[in-house]
């Protein structure tokens, strides 16, 4: 009698559309913000908001496609 354990499936990385998106803020950017003018900060925040809107729209499309 052999003790045959069930074979484990190999690990598979999730496809890109199933992966969690992580927002990464470079440290150097945080250091630079202290020396920026208000106008420059506003521009950076507007760019960040636009990127977040794009990510939200993408996540919404993926969620709707799964439903």
C-alpha positions in Angstrom: 0.0 0.0 0.0 1.5 3.3 -1.1 0.9 6.7 0.5 0.2 8.6 -2.7 -0.6 12.2 -1.8 -2.6 14.1 -4.5 -0.3 16.0 -6.8 -0.3 19.7 -6.2 -1.1 22.0 -9.1 1.8 24.3 -10.0 1.4 28.0 -9.0 0.0 30.1 -11.7 0.3 33.9 -11.7 -3.1 35.6 -12.1 -3.7 37.2 -15.5 -3.1 41.0 -15.7 -6.8 41.8 -15.7 -7.2 39.9 -12.3 -4.2 41.5 -10.6 -4.6 44.2 -8.0 -3.3 47.6 -9.1 -1.1 49.3 -6.6 -0.5 53.0 -6.6 3.2 53.6 -6.0 4.4 57.1 -5.1 8.1 57.5 -5.5 9.9 58.8 -2.4 11.7 61.5 -4.4 8.4 62.9 -5.5 7.3 63.3 -1.9 10.6 65.1 -1.1 10.2 67.4 -4.0 6.6 68.4 -3.0 8.0 70.5 -0.1 9.7 72.8 -2.5 6.9 73.1 -5.1 4.7 76.2 -5.6 0.9 75.9 -5.1 0.4 75.9 -8.8 2.8 73.0 -9.3 1.1 71.1 -6.5 -2.2 71.7 -8.1 -1.0 70.4 -11.4 0.5 67.2 -9.8 -2.8 66.6 -7.9 -4.8 67.1 -11.1 -2.6 64.5 -12.9 -2.9 62.1 -10.0 -6.7 62.6 -10.0 -6.8 61.8 -13.8 -4.8 58.7 -13.3 -7.1 57.6 -10.5 -10.1 58.2 -12.7 -8.6 56.0 -15.4 -7.9 53.2 -12.9 -11.4 53.5 -11.5 -13.0 53.3 -14.9 -10.9 50.3 -15.8 -11.8 48.5 -12.6 -15.5 49.3 -13.2 -15.3 47.9 -16.7 -13.7 44.7 -15.4 -16.3 44.4 -12.6 -19.2 44.9 -15.0 -17.7 42.3 -17.4 -17.5 39.7 -14.7 -21.2 40.3 -13.8 
